[in-house]
């Protein structure tokens, strides 16, 4: 029991990494969408 507890929680690290990937991906997508919208508004105006 002690040996299994001393081992690092792999699932926690995996979920944390997935959260970071989703956060960074969402930020990149939001930045691209915002820049595209800004360019479109400048072209239209």
C-alpha positions, 0 to 999 in steps of 0.5 A, a space after each residue: 500500500 505504501 509503495 503504490 502511494 509513494 508512486 507519482 499520480 499519473 492520472 493527475 499529471 495527465 489531466 493537468 497536462 490536458 488542461 494546459 493543452 486545452 487552455 493554450 489551444 483555446 487561447 491560440 484559437 481565440 487570438 487567431 479569431 480576434 485578429 481575423 475579425 479585426 482585419 475583416 472590420 478594417 477591410 470593411 470600414 
